[in-house]
């Protein structure tokens, strides 16, 4: 037999099919939302254990193998710690894209009843990661909701009440029928194995059920717990009867958990052979035995072989058992189970890594087992190819009536062909979507975004993996001109390596995409550091992204903390940027803070709308936007993320604002003080300090009401703030913005919701939770002439130093304008120092703060100081008009 293009079917054909045929994941669970994912340990991807037992997962074959596979995906060292470092630094959405892109999963069927953690994504929100997502309804959960509603009714009624069976049965049937008839729902599922075992009584009578229902509802009424957990065997057997009858009526399958699970399950009672009576009682019910019924795999295969209505899924054994065990498990299924009855799934849950590793292992194992079966003459090569397609896609497509057309992954798009987790297919999709050029960007120490533009084909075939070279000295160019300063050699090069996880198509210029870079040394035989035997990259120590990345990793490893950061974007829109003499910028309006009048100009409104839409199309969350206090001034507030991603996104945000404004014949500027008589333009940074282990978050009776590490973090920043100012207020114009009574924070202090302090402690209600408040710290002495990576590195380094030293926050909460207080009143609060008044003074403080320089990176600080001193010398010789002209042009 030959294939459709006349070529013989070979072993290579089989392996290509296994590796490129799409997948229908017939049983998985919802991913968590981004905030909830932070508290979910990666180990849950590889073990059914929980609590202290989960700590032993590191010693299992499953986790050790999974670490190797994730290390290749994330391009990091093959250790659990290194992988966790990657997941801490990257945004959760980024991780989901990285993990799902190579899998080839076309459709997910999701049991959304796995609710041991709050914060599940909706079923529909998985579309985008995959082409199609459908719901599996956990019937016990629906029954618990009905009983809960019933119990609430009786809690408010007379002491004597009667529970009638129809008050439970009728609403339950109504819910089951509504769900079964929903376009979103494709299957029911039971976890009877977890609750009372699979020995189902198919002949339970109404009188017995009514008695059990009354007792169970009474317990719920008396219980102080809000949630209902159904563990009554008679009731579970009864709801199964109702659910199966409705599943048959609407011709949808019902899945059963069989075999192993967590310690809430009686493994003996999860043997699928117990289901024989139910299978025979309902011969037209389509019954799916989940998880290979491991370790009862042969029993499950037998049932599928002798009953026409039984199917077997082999999820969960991937990736929870060893490679040898997985091969043995599939072989046991193929021993007796018809191939048109075997279904693929990942049982992926909560974290995207669980889906990725399961898929990689399934494709690898299925290929090996089928090849061996061909060698043993169990199947012909043609039959093996057909079986691969059945198991991976076709069987589920037919059983669940999905009517999907398999979207074959071409050989060039193979999932293993990746660069740091982003497939060549993903890059080719950009080309398919119209991208012709890629801007490979870097942000120098003066916060100027520069980029090289590479044609898309060249980028895919060469630059994506090799990078491009630039002169080493190009990170040290001053803002006034492209000149190489004394102390920086014109010799030597660095490599700009694309961080492909940041690549994005520019919606306002769709033939272009943008990607951030990481910088590596390019050593040559003439360099003392050259090593011809090493292929390991050598990071360029003055790379701002690398410096920030290192600080984030340090915080996690040594102090068990992670950060979320958000950076505000204030800017001014000018009608033109021709600088008159004297300097007179012409703003688009002269309205007030949050004034409705700012949005009455159609041209301005359409420009702002286009900016916001462009940001959203680049996966940047916009929380709100409004006009600000200065003429033509606006602010766009974007959502928080890990600090590296937050800095990446603010770079893209600013460039989007520049480019969209220019597209509309306007000039956007971020300079700190564009107008002498009105408020300046800032780039406030918000940071929250979070414990990886929430149980270690220590609150006491301190006057601040903050945790110990939060207090030490603030104390550290306060201690280093004069030096930090050089990095966060890095131009002469920056110091024209910072002044008393202008909400810029001139006195070194802190205050809860006080906009006149440089550190404002902010509270807001927790998302998704009715009680409690989230806290973050707003740092006001920052503007957009500062490199955001360096600014964040400075603030985090200072805060970490405070935590390391155990500094106490002795300064009291300032609830007044500190500049309006008497010296005695300030002293009582512990307020004694002011921020520097000039860039010269700030640089002097930075030079003295050797500890801060060392923790950020001595090379990058030395580079920064040299550049800024050169700028100071230059601007002394030019007029204020010339200074403003340069700053307006650059920022």
Number of C-alpha atoms within 10 A of each C-alpha: 9 10 11 8 6 8 10 12 15 14 17 10 16 23 21 17 23 26 26 21 21 22 28 28 26 32 27 24 25 28 25 21 18 17 13 15 19 18 13 15 14 20 21 20 27 28 23 16 16 14 6 8 10 15 13 13 21 15 9 15 17 21 24 17 18 25 23 17 18 21 19 17 23 21 16 15 14 18 14 18 13 18 21 15 19 17 18 23 22 19 19 21 14 14 21 19 17 24 23 19 19 24 23 21 24 22 25 28 26 29 24 20 18 16 13 7 12 13 18 21 17 16 21 14 13 19 15 11 19 18 13 18 22 22 26 27 23 20 25 23 20 16 24 16 17 19 24 18 13 17 23 14 11 18 14 9 10 7 7 6 11 8 17 12 16 12 12 17 18 12 14 22 18 11 16 23 16 11 19 24 17 11 9 15 20 26 29 25 25 22 20 25 25 22 19 20 24 26 20 22 17 16 11 14 11 12 10 12 20 19 15 17 20 16 14 18 19 17 13 22 19 10 12 8 9 11 11 20 16 18 14 16 18 20 21 24 22 21 22 22 19 16 23 25 16 20 24 17 14 14 20 22 24 24 25 25 24 33 25 24 20 12 11 9 18 18 20 13 19 28 24 27 18 14 22 14 13 20 20 12 12 16 14 18 23 22 28 28 26 28 29 31 29 23 17 21 26 21 20 30 27 19 23 25 18 12 14 15 19 24 29 31 30 27 26 27 27 28 29 23 19 18 19 10 13 21 19 15 23 21 19 19 24 18 14 17 23 17 22 19 22 26 29 26 29 28 27 27 22 26 25 23 25 26 27 26 25 25 27 19 21 26 20 16 21 23 23 15 19 28 22 14 17 17 12 10 10 15 16 15 21 18 15 25 23 16 23 23 20 21 23 26 25 24 22 28 20 13 21 18 12 15 11 16 11 16 14 15 17 14 13 12 19 18 22 16 15 20 19 19 24 25 23 21 21 19 22 17 13 22 20 10 12 15 22 18 22 28 23 26 21 24 21 20 31 21 20 19 16 13 17 15 15 18 14 24 16 12 22 20 11 12 19 22 16 13 19 20 17 15 14 20 19 19 24 23 24 23 22 15 9 10 12 16 15 9 9 15 12 12 8 16 18 21 23 26 21 27 20 22 19 16 21 22 22 20 19 17 14 15 17 22 23 21 21 23 24 18 27 21 19 21 17 13 9 8 10 8 12 13 12 9 6 8 7 7 11 15 16 20 16 24 25 27 23 21 23 26 21 16 21 25 20 17 19 20 15 10 15 15 21 21 22 19 22 25 29 20 23 26 29 25 27 21 18 15 18 15 17 11 8 9 16 14 20 18 21 20 20 13 18 16 16 16 13 11 13 23 17 11 11 10 14 19 13 13 20 22 14 19 23 24 15 20 23 15 15 18 12 19 16 15 11 11 17 17 23 22 18 23 24 22 29 21 22 20 16 23 16 23 23 22 30 26 22 25 23 18 24 21 22 21 23 22 14 22 26 20 18 24 22 15 13 14 14 21 24 27 25 26 26 29 22 26 18 9 8 13 20 29 29 27 25 23 24 23 25 20 21 20 19 19 11 11 7 9 15 12 12 10 8 13 11 18 11 18 17 19 25 28 22 25 29 25 26 26 24 23 16 22 27 22 26 31 28 29 32 28 27 29 24 20 21 27 19 16 25 28 17 16 15 15 19 24 27 23 22 21 28 30 23 16 17 20 23 26 31 27 29 23 24 19 14 10 12 12 12 8 9 8 8 11 13 11 19 22 25 25 24 23 26 30 31 29 25 23 25 30 26 26 26 31 29 29 27 26 28 29 27 29 22 25 22 16 12 16 19 18 22 14 20 16 21 20 15 14 18 24 17 11 11 9 12 11 12 20 13 11 17 16 20 14 14 14 22 22 16 19 22 17 15 23 24 15 19 23 16 12 15 13 16 22 21 13 18 25 23 16 14 22 21 13 18 25 20 19 21 25 14 17 18 14 10 13 15 10 10 10 10 14 15 16 19 19 18 16 21 19 17 17 19
